[in-house]
Amino acid sequence: MQHLPVTLPPASAPSAPFRLPLPVAQLLSRLPPYPASWVFVQGLNRLLAPQLPDDVRALLAARTLRLKLLDAGVAFDFAWQGQAFAAARHGAAPDLCIGASVHDLMLLARRQEDPDTLFFSRRLLLEGDTELGLLFKNTLDSLELPPFELQSLAPHRVLALLRRR
């Protein structure tokens, strides 16, 4: 995870219906990087990794991605490591950077909004490798995941899952 300054979008930029309150965003932006990145990757591995088709896994190999929570002032760097996602050290520019507000990412995860709508309304930012960005969007569109519920990432559930492994 990379710490980012908490900034509000320019007045001319379209905004999400909900943004984290500034005091919450400032608090989140001060969290230590590694534990938060590790927890994020555990969630990805639990919810997304089992659903990835083999061709997508192959295209993700040796590619770094960054997820920016724009209104929280944090970014997570991660990469596909053959069988699972792993937290990556923040360094050079990633192959693909995905940015959105926490609210918009939750809408995507819960299947209440589609990536195209958010992208064309400028609420989902994709920067970097165009092919990888299309792969990301098409993969989200094609996965048959159950709607994401925040309760699935409750600490006691994540710890129970790790104990079973």
Secondary structure, DSSP 8 states (H G I E B T S, - for coil): -EE-------TTS---S----HHHHHHHTTS-HHHHHHHHHHHHHHHTGGG--HHHHHHHBT-EEEEEETTTTEEEEEEE-SSSEEE----S--SEEEEE-HHHHHHHHTTSS-HHHHHHTTSEEEEE-HHHHHHHHHHHHH-------GGGG-HHHHHHHHHH-
